[in-house]
Amino acid sequence: MFLELRDIGKSFGDKPVLRGVSLALAAGEIVVLLGPSGCGKTTLLRIIAGLETPDHGRVHLLSQDITDMPIHRRDFGFVFQDYALFPHKNVAQNVAFGLRMQNLPKAAIQERVAQVLALVGLAGFGERPIHELSGGEQQRVALARSLAPAPRLLLLDEPLGALDRALREQLMLELRRILKSAGEMMGQPEGITAVYVTHDQAEAFAIADRVAVMNAGRLEQVGTPQELYGRPATPFVARFLGMENIVVGTAVTPDRVQTAMGILTVDGVTPGETVTLLLRPEAARLLVDGDTAVNPITATLQEVSFRGRYQIITVTVADVVLKFEVDTAVTLPPPGSSIQFALDAGTIFPLEGS
């Protein structure tokens, strides 16, 4: 493995911030640390960077223990939310800063600056003063400056957090392309290895090869964006990804669970156990009179929220509040009406914990 975090623990005073975090990255992999404020993701990034020392656990890079290695010897690149650009230097001078620290020849510096500016979509911007750039352009300069010295590892802490939503949407797609394209230019054919911190699910999914979801100093789940969205492991991960339909019941057979809503058919449960079920937002299919289906439910429609390609319905069933996504073309009765729908057994599955 390229980078390994082994049982990392950290407290500030009597407050535990990281609790036995272990994570490994392959060369060229982009791993995003995703979680709410205060979950420990930035502290973990700072420990990787060498800005903080863990209370216990070790950090290994290419099988070498770097836990106590000074920051300047780690050869890592950093991109922060506030850009940290030099206001008195122009774009090219900002990007060249790390290269000058390496004492490279002037011609080599100019060539690399031109390469990385083209990579981040700022070809021809070299002479521009920093204050004339938009927020998105400044963030691209910060990224170019971090990539220019060909760091062994790139660390990004909420790099798009200061941008408006539309610009974040644009740059999150560009960021992945840039990171994946930069490796060959930097002499790293496997690609740039990066650890990226964000609280934004869409950002994480757009950029990551794998996402590590953090909660209260622990890793809740690690997987590809597709794996996390398709099969969140715990109630916390499901809720953090916007899946609110979590129901507790008792397994009565290997494929049937008794809940407050009635018996639901679901695979992979152990009879007699208390089970926490996730009902995915796309689970519901509305029924018309006479239809038969697995997991039929009669509910009261409380609210309809139009979202363009789909609409979100909020329903209550025996005091359980559920939200589902249905196609915009589906005609719904007015709020307060009774509706019938079926829950697809393939979109209901048990979660770990409670």
N, C-alpha and C positions, 0 to 999 in steps of 0.2 A: 504493500500500500504506500501511496505517496505521503499522506498525512494521517496520523493516528492520534486521537485523543483517548486517553485511558483513565477512566474513573475520576474525572475532573470534579473537584469539590471546591467551593468558595463561599465564604461568609463575610459579611461586613458587620462587625460588632457581633451581636447575637442573632443576626438575621441571615439564615442560609439563602444563598442566591443560586448556587449550582449544587446539585445533589447527585454525584456519581455519574457524570455524563461521559459516555464512550461513543466515539464516532470515527469512522474511517473514510478517507477520500482516495479515489484512484487518480492517477495523473490525467489531467485534462478534464476533470469532472467539475461541474458547477453545482455546489450544494448550497441551498438556501435555508437559513435558520428562520423559521416562521413562528410567530407567536405574539401574544398581546404584550403591551408595555409591562415591564417588571418581571417578565418570565425568565430573564437571565441570558437572552441571546446576545446582547451587546457585551456583557461581561465575558461570555465565552469567546467572542471575537477578540476582545482585548487580551485575553489569556493567550490565544493563538498568536497574536501580534507581539506579545512580550510586554505589553503595557501594564498587565496585571500578572501576579504570580498566584498560582492555585494553592489552596491550603493543603490539598492532597491530589494525587494523580499526576500523570506525566503527558507531555506533548512530544511526539516523535515525527520527524520529517525524514523521509527516505531511510528509515530505521535508525536515525541518529536522534538521541534525546536532546531536544533544544529547549527544555523547560526553563533552564536558567541562562540561556544564551541571550546576550544583549540584543536590543532591537536592531541596531545598525548592522549586526552580523547576519541577520536572518534573510536579508535580501528579499523582503516582501514589499508589495505595493499596496497603497491605501487610497480609497476613495470615500469621502465623507459627505454628509448631507449639506454642509456649509461650503463645499468646494475647496476652501482654504487656498485660493489662488493669490498670487502676489499682485496687488493692484497697480504697482508702479512698473511692472513688466508687461510687455505685449504678449500675445498668444504664443508665438514661437519661443520667446524667452522663458515663459512659464513651462512649456513642454520640455525645453532643453535643460531645465534645472538639474534633474537627476543624472542626465548624461554628462553634464559638466563635472558633477561630483565624481564620476567615474574616470575623469581625465581622458576622455576620448578625443581623437583629432577633430578639428573644426568641421572638416568635410563630412566625416562620419556622423557627427551630430546633426548637421543640416539635412543629410539624407534621411536619418531616422525620424527627425521632426516632420519632414514632408510626408513620410510613410504613414505615421500614426495620425496626422491630421487628415490625410485622405481616408484612412480607415474609419475615423469617427465622423466623416462627412463634413470636414472643415478645411478642405483643400483651398488654398488661397487666402486663408484667414491669418496667416502668420504675423502680419504687421498690425493687426487690429489691437487697439487698447482693450483691456479687459472690461472697462466700464461701458463700452459700446455694445457688448454682447448681451443677448437675452439670457434668461436663467437656463434654458435648455442648452444654449451654446456654451455657457460657462461650465455646465456639468460635463459636456463633451470634452472641453479643454482639460478639466480635472482628470477625466478618464484617460485621455491621451498622455498626460503627464505621468500618470501611474504606469501605463503600459510601456512607455518609451524605454526605460532601462531594462526591459525584459525580466520582470520579477519572477522568482520561483513560485510565488503564491500571491494572488491578488485578493485583498480583503475589502469588502464594500459594506459600509454601514448606512442603511437607509439612504442610498445615493439619490433617489428620486423624491424623497420626502418633502422637499421644499417647492416642488413644481405643482402646477395645477393638474387636474385630473386628465384633461385632454392631452397635455404634453407628456404626462407619465405614460399614458397609453401608447403614444408614439415611441417614446424612448425605451420602454421595456422590451419591445420587439427588436429595436435596434441594438440594445445592449447584448442580447444573446448572440446576435449575428456577429457583433464586434468581437466578443470574447472568443467565439468559435473560430473566427477568421484570424485573430491576432497570433495564434500559436505558430503557424507556419512562418509568418513574418519575423517572429522573435526567436526562431530556431528551436521551437518546441512543437514538433510535428503532432504530438498527442493533443495539443491545445492548451490554452491557459487554464490552470487550476485555480478555482475561485471559491471563496466562502462569502456569501451575500446575506445580509440581515435585512429583514423587512417584517412589517405587521400586516402587509397587504396580500391577500390570497391570490388575487389576479396577477399581481407582479411576480409572486413566487412561482406560480404555475407557468407563466410566460418565459421565465428566465432559466429555471432549474433543470438539471438532469435528475436530481433527487431533492426532495424537500424533507427537512427535519423539523417536525412540529414540536415546539417546546411549551411546557406548562409548569409554572412554579419550580423552575430550576431543573426539571427532568425532561428527557426526551419521551414524548408520548407515542410517536410513530415516525418512522423514516421510510420513504419510498418514492417512486416516481410520482409526478403529478397525477398521472392516470390511475396509479394504484391507490393513492390517497383519496381521490375523488370517488373512484369506483368502490372502494371498500375501506372507509375509515374504521380504525380499530377500536376507538374508545368514544364514549359520549362527548368528551371534551373536543376531540378532533372533529367529530360530526358537527357539533354546534359551531365550532370555530369556522368551519367551511360552509356554514349557512344552512345546515340540515337540522331542522328543529323538531322533527317528528320522532320523538324518543318515548317509547312505551314500555313499562315494566309488566311482566306477567310470570306465570308459572307453567313450565313445560309439562304437558300431560302425556304426550307421546313423543317419539323422536322427530315428529314433524308438525306438532300442534301445540300452540301456546294459549293458555287461558289469560285473557286480559280484561280490563274494564270495558272494552269495546266488544267483547265476545271472543270466540276462539279464532285464532289466526293460523293459517297454514304457513309453515316456514321450515326450511331445511336446517339440519345440524344442531339440534338441541338435545339435552339429556333430561329424560323424564324426572320430575321431582325438583328440579333446580329452578331458582328464581332467575329469570332471563330478562336482560335489557335489549329491546329490539329497536332497530332503526328502520323507519318507513321512509324510503327515499322520496324526494319531492315529486318525482315522476311516476310514483307507484299507482296513482289513482286513474281509473278509467270509468267515466260516467256510464251508468246503465239506464236503459229505457224499460218501460213496463214489459215484463215477460222475459227479459234477458236472464240467463243463468250464468254464474261465474264462481270461481274460487274466491273466498274472502269477500263476500258481499257485505256492504256497510250502508246503513241508513243514517244520515247525518243532517244537521241543520246548517244551512249556508249562512255564515255571518258577514262575510266581506269578500269583495272581488276587487283585485288590483290589476289594472291593465299594464302590461310590460312590453307591448309591441308584438313580438312573435308568439308570446304566450301570456297567459293571465294567471295570477296567483289567487287561489281560493282559500279562504279561512273557514273551517268548519268545526263544529263541536259534535262529539259523540260521547254520550255518558260523561259529560264534564271534561272530556279530553279535548284539547284544542290542537288541531292539525292544520298544516298548510301544504297545499299541493300545487304543482304547475300543470295547467291544462292548455291545450291548443286554443289560440284566439278564435278559431272557427267554431269552437264548441259553444252552443247557446245555453246560457245559464238562467235559472229562475231568479227572481229578485231576492235580496238578502232577507233572511227570516223564513225562507221556504225550506221544505224538506227535500233532500236530494239523495239519490242512491248511486253508489259507485262500487267498483271492485278494486281490491288491492292485489297487484301482481305479486305472487309469492316469490318471484325471482328478484324483486326489489325490496324484500324484507329480510333482514339478517341480524343475528345476535352480535352485540358489542361486548368487548372486554370490560370488566368492572361494572360500576353502577353510577 
